[in-house]
Amino acid sequence: MKMKLLAAALLAAAPSVFAADNNCPATPKEKWLRAEEIQLRLESRGYEVRRIKREGGCFEVYAKKDGKRVDAYVSPADGAIVKEKVKPS
């Protein structure tokens, strides 16, 4: 029983831990840029956007740049990349 409660507590805390980790500014949903606008901004910087989804307080973007796969967290307020992980192709 204690293990189930611990597991439930950890799962409940997970979104807040994730949101703190990606460093996106707290932005009301009505002030978020549209996913299409995020894509256009990234494409203007040389990214080939494959997928965009909302994750916590950020957009999570899967893209390619310079032939490498990129996972990025993007601020919904201004399209700035707040965290990026480059992976080999």
C-alpha positions in Angstrom: 0.0 0.0 0.0 2.8 2.4 0.9 4.5 1.7 -2.4 1.3 2.6 -4.3 1.0 5.9 -2.5 4.6 6.7 -3.1 4.2 5.9 -6.8 1.1 8.0 -7.0 2.8 10.9 -5.3 5.8 10.8 -7.7 3.5 10.7 -10.7 1.6 13.6 -9.4 4.8 15.6 -8.9 6.2 14.8 -12.3 4.6 17.5 -14.4 5.8 20.2 -12.0 9.3 18.8 -12.0 9.3 18.7 -15.8 8.0 22.3 -16.1 10.7 23.6 -13.8 13.3 21.7 -15.8 12.6 23.2 -19.2 12.8 26.9 -18.0 10.0 28.3 -20.0 8.5 31.5 -18.6 5.1 31.2 -17.1 2.8 32.5 -19.9 -1.0 32.6 -19.8 -2.4 30.2 -22.6 -4.2 33.1 -24.3 -0.8 34.8 -24.9 0.9 31.7 -26.4 2.1 31.9 -30.0 0.4 29.4 -32.3 2.4 26.3 -33.2 2.5 27.5 -36.8 4.2 30.7 -35.7 6.8 28.7 -33.7 7.4 26.5 -36.8 7.9 29.6 -39.0 10.3 31.2 -36.5 12.4 28.0 -36.2 12.4 27.4 -40.0 13.8 30.9 -40.5 16.7 29.9 -38.2 17.5 26.8 -40.3 15.4 24.1 -38.5 13.4 21.5 -40.4 10.5 21.1 -38.0 9.1 17.5 -37.9 6.7 17.8 -35.0 5.5 20.3 -32.4 3.5 19.5 -29.3 2.6 21.3 -26.1 4.5 19.9 -23.1 4.2 21.5 -19.7 4.7 25.3 -20.1 6.6 24.9 -23.4 6.4 23.7 -26.9 8.4 20.6 -27.5 9.9 20.6 -31.0 11.4 17.7 -32.9 13.4 18.9 -35.8 16.6 18.5 -37.9 19.3 21.1 -38.2 22.6 20.7 -40.1 21.7 17.0 -40.7 21.3 16.3 -36.9 18.2 15.5 -35.0 17.2 18.1 -32.4 14.8 18.0 -29.5 14.1 21.5 -28.3 11.9 23.2 -25.7 10.6 26.5 -27.0 9.1 29.4 -25.1 5.4 29.9 -26.1 5.7 33.6 -25.4 8.4 34.6 -27.9 9.6 31.4 -29.7 13.0 31.4 -28.0 14.7 28.1 -27.5 15.1 27.5 -23.8 16.7 24.0 -24.0 18.0 22.0 -26.8 19.4 18.5 -27.2 21.3 17.6 -30.4 21.4 13.9 -31.3 23.5 12.2 -34.0 21.5 11.4 -37.2 
